[in-house]
Amino acid sequence: MAVQIDRSRIPVLAVLVAVGAVAACSRGGAMGPGAAQGTSFSVAATTTGSSGSTTTQSSSSGMTQSDSTDTLTLSKVQLVVRRIELSPVDTGAQADTVCSRGDDDGEHPAQWTRVGHCDEMKVGPVLVDVPLDGQVEKVFSAQLPVGTYDGVELQIHAPSHYDPSDSAFLQANPEFDSVSVRAEGTFDGRPFTFTSRIEARQRNVLNPPVQVADSVPTNITFHLDLSKWFVSPGGTLIDPSTATGDSQTGDLVRWNIMSSLQTFRDDNRNGQCDGGGSRDGGFGG
């Protein structure tokens, strides 16, 4: 189905996607006595429900979405994460940046590095497989300094063979050269592979704030609403094979992907925000 899009209504994706959090820094807190145990980072996705004229459900073959005309099935969704940063409630004048890197098997501890004055630091990349069965999957774990955090930043990164620091990742994952998001599936029975080279930092407010304490396990879930990715403003499904390059449809899908991310505390890893707070995500005004 052809999709008519008013391109003037789709803002250009910038390198930094501001979503209401202050500078992504973490204060002080050397590893050791001041560090909490077992903070994990997980990923989940919306794979069931209905919105407008579309319905979405999980099956053995992945996530299936239908409208009155077309059917979309996603069998695999992957994205590349380069960095995660957390913002404390009180950053202070001499804040330190805390960045995380972890292996994508969900078991190895992440390495945290601190640099002064909120300087950016590259870590990763890490390949994340988004679960399509409604489960919450741990991506990696880390030891965070004790404190209260009210903001989180996730950097989506397209590795490049021109960047030496990406070479090891690309040797293991050559299909991600200049690709940060990759989805496989079928549209009306026709196989497709969708790729995008989104480069963006997604900042979210943690509401309620995450309190990290000694020896208390904590989990932060990054939640993607996959049911929004390939849907037009009118509520009809988009054929992913048409969402290429700098086309109007490609711009719309990139916007949908970035606005689908929400972040929240989820200690029991049930895909729901803990503490009665709200999920925060999407683009800020």
C-alpha atoms as one frame of an Amber mdcrd trajectory, in Angstrom:
protein
   0.000   0.000   0.000   1.382   3.403  -0.965   1.828   5.825   1.929   1.514
   9.585   1.427   3.568  11.509   3.972   3.900  15.211   4.604   7.676  15.318
   4.909   7.628  18.846   6.307   6.022  17.465   9.479   8.868  15.028  10.189
  11.803  16.718  11.967  15.258  15.765  10.752  16.907  13.238  13.083  19.773
  14.936  14.862  22.798  13.346  16.438  21.365  14.175  19.865  17.744  13.287
  20.579  16.731  15.264  23.677  13.971  13.687  25.720  13.821  15.785  28.851
  16.889  14.681  30.829  19.770  16.868  31.950  23.396  16.222  30.931  24.042
  12.508  31.234  26.596  12.319  34.014  27.157  10.404  37.178  28.782  11.788
  40.212  31.866  10.419  41.955  31.647   6.947  43.379  34.770   4.867  42.856
  34.293   1.157  42.410  34.450  -0.883  45.593  32.847   0.085  48.925  30.602
   2.739  47.340  29.346   0.543  44.514  26.036  -1.285  44.450  25.820  -4.925
  43.445  24.040  -6.328  40.428  22.502  -3.479  38.436  21.246  -5.033  35.201
  20.092  -3.538  31.925  17.382  -5.354  29.984  15.421  -4.978  26.763  11.749
  -5.686  26.088   9.244  -4.938  23.343   5.525  -4.447  22.826   4.420  -7.398
  20.689   0.668  -7.578  21.369  -2.280  -5.194  21.343  -4.271  -3.021  18.961
  -4.063   0.603  17.874  -6.187   2.318  15.260  -6.750  -0.094  12.413  -3.859
  -2.435  13.289  -3.640  -5.434  15.612  -0.390  -6.932  16.910   0.279 -10.363
  18.394   3.158 -12.713  19.175   3.505 -16.156  17.641   6.113 -18.876  17.233
   7.358 -17.098  14.107   7.744 -13.687  15.786   5.555 -10.595  15.980   2.658
 -10.332  13.514   0.820  -7.094  12.768  -2.225  -6.721  10.516  -4.537  -4.031
   9.179  -7.515  -4.410   6.859  -5.240  -4.955   3.839  -1.732  -6.106   4.786
   0.135  -8.356   7.218   3.608  -7.712   8.594   5.656 -10.329  10.459   8.915
  -9.528  12.257  11.100 -12.590  12.860  14.243 -10.783  14.078  15.003  -7.279
  15.349  18.509  -6.162  16.330  20.128  -2.853  17.208  23.628  -1.669  18.083
  24.201   0.174  21.358  27.409   2.119  21.861  26.957   3.629  25.293  24.655
   3.948  28.278  24.923   6.836  30.737  22.973   7.645  33.872  22.213  11.090
  35.339  22.123  11.504  39.137  19.457  13.691  40.703  22.157  16.150  41.804
  24.990  16.303  39.265  27.029  18.914  41.143  29.569  21.294  39.692  32.269
  18.666  39.196  30.246  15.731  37.966  31.836  12.607  36.551  30.453  10.678
  33.624  29.680   7.014  34.190  29.443   4.942  31.030  28.707   1.258  30.679
  29.789  -1.484  28.334  28.753  -5.106  28.500  28.846  -8.305  26.502  25.641
  -9.111  24.648  25.252 -12.548  26.272  23.697 -10.909  29.336  26.073 -12.537
  31.806  29.392 -10.680  31.869  29.741  -7.574  34.061  29.930  -4.256  32.270
  32.956  -1.984  32.581  32.267   1.502  33.933  34.591   4.419  33.198  34.511
   7.869  34.765  35.690  11.082  33.100  35.307  14.603  34.415  32.986  17.406
  33.346  30.546  15.172  31.472  32.976  14.405  28.653  31.638  11.805  26.280
  33.281   8.411  26.139  32.823   5.705  23.543  32.269   2.150  24.770  30.958
  -0.863  22.935  29.467  -1.449  20.418  27.095  -4.091  21.771  24.621  -6.018
  19.590  21.170  -6.281  21.193  18.623  -8.872  20.086  15.147  -7.520  20.843
  12.860 -10.281  22.198   9.721 -10.759  20.105   7.885 -13.060  22.517   6.994
 -10.464  25.154   9.803 -11.499  27.487  12.304  -9.197  29.204  15.868 -10.199
  28.327  18.919  -9.074  30.292  21.554  -7.572  28.004  24.337  -7.040  30.528
  25.008  -6.092  34.150  27.156  -3.510  35.891  28.119  -2.148  39.270  26.783
   1.377  39.697  27.882   3.879  42.348  25.312   4.150  45.125  22.932   7.036
  44.495  19.668   8.188  42.942  19.405   8.530  39.167  16.661  10.365  37.290
  17.897  10.244  33.712  19.383   7.717  31.309  20.931   8.092  27.872  21.199
   5.345  25.282  23.346   5.840  22.195  22.333   4.008  19.021  25.390   3.611
  16.781  26.044   2.485  13.208  29.523   0.871  13.196  31.839   1.847  10.365
  34.807   0.076   8.820  36.481   3.492   8.778  36.476   3.524  12.604  39.246
   1.266  13.995  37.393   0.909  17.304  34.522  -0.800  15.436  36.711  -3.322
  13.622  36.406  -6.191  16.127  32.621  -5.810  16.248  32.351  -5.784  12.447
  34.540  -8.857  12.112  31.963 -10.706  14.194  28.965  -8.924  12.650  29.856
  -7.850   9.078  26.209  -7.247   8.167  26.209  -4.241  10.537  28.700  -2.155
   8.573  26.993   1.289   8.566  23.887  -0.308  10.094  22.522   0.368  13.597
  19.055  -1.190  13.282  18.214  -4.384  11.411  14.864  -6.172  11.104  13.927
  -9.323   9.194  10.499 -10.642   8.354   7.786 -10.794   5.720   5.250  -8.322
   4.351   2.222 -10.027   2.806   4.369 -13.147   2.592   7.304 -11.440   0.824
  10.620 -11.628   2.717  12.388  -8.379   3.571  15.447  -7.161   5.445  15.134
  -3.615   6.739  18.267  -1.702   7.775  18.863   1.807   9.058  21.990   3.740
   9.952  20.414   5.836  12.719  23.018   7.654  14.823  21.330   9.184  17.836
  21.416   9.592  21.582  18.099   8.928  23.243  17.649  10.639  26.603  14.843
   9.562  28.921  13.649  10.686  32.337  13.466   7.912  34.943  10.146   8.444
  36.731  10.270   7.558  39.555  14.053   7.961  39.910  16.120   4.812  40.323
  17.670   4.437  43.769  20.785   2.278  43.729  21.735   0.922  47.170  24.399
  -1.440  48.540  23.741  -5.108  47.747  20.232  -4.405  46.380  19.643  -5.733
  42.829  18.331  -3.130  40.420  17.168  -3.482  36.823  16.563  -0.822  34.167
  14.538  -1.896  31.135  14.751  -0.327  27.687  11.357  -0.925  26.107  10.677
  -0.684  22.372   7.152  -0.460  21.007   7.672  -2.423  17.795   4.007  -1.987
  16.885   4.794   1.652  15.975   7.774   1.082  13.693   6.070   0.334  10.380
   2.798   2.226  10.746   1.836   5.359   8.781   0.249   8.471  10.357  -3.077
   7.193   9.027  -2.711   3.908  10.908  -1.997   1.625   7.929   0.994  -0.682
   7.699   4.131   0.358   5.810   5.975  -2.099   3.579   9.491  -2.068   5.120
  11.049  -2.603   1.686   9.873   0.912   0.746  11.463   2.567   3.795  14.847
   3.065   2.174  17.503   5.776   2.235  16.279   9.353   2.497  12.819   8.637
   1.148   9.779  10.098   2.882   8.812   6.647   4.103  12.356   6.028   5.340
  12.265   9.297   7.306   8.962   8.325   8.882  10.148   4.864   9.943  13.332
   6.296  11.471  11.191   8.755  13.406   8.901   5.928  14.533  11.848   3.847
  15.728  13.398   6.604  17.810  10.078   7.680  19.338   9.250   4.085  20.330
  11.908   3.844  23.063  10.939   4.055  26.745  13.124   3.530  29.804  12.098
   2.687  33.365  13.030   0.826  36.547  11.862  -2.781  36.351  13.464  -4.772
  39.174  11.220  -7.809  38.723  11.768  -7.674  34.944   8.111  -7.967  34.024
   8.240  -5.205  31.411   6.269  -2.769  33.619   7.417   0.402  35.376   8.072
  -0.127  39.116   6.961   2.236  41.846   3.764   3.448  40.213   5.604   5.827
  37.936   5.279   6.334  34.220   7.273   5.223  31.213   9.097   8.084  29.572
  10.165   8.110  25.980   9.924   9.578  22.530  11.017  12.985  21.354  10.775
  16.008  23.604   9.263  19.227  22.484
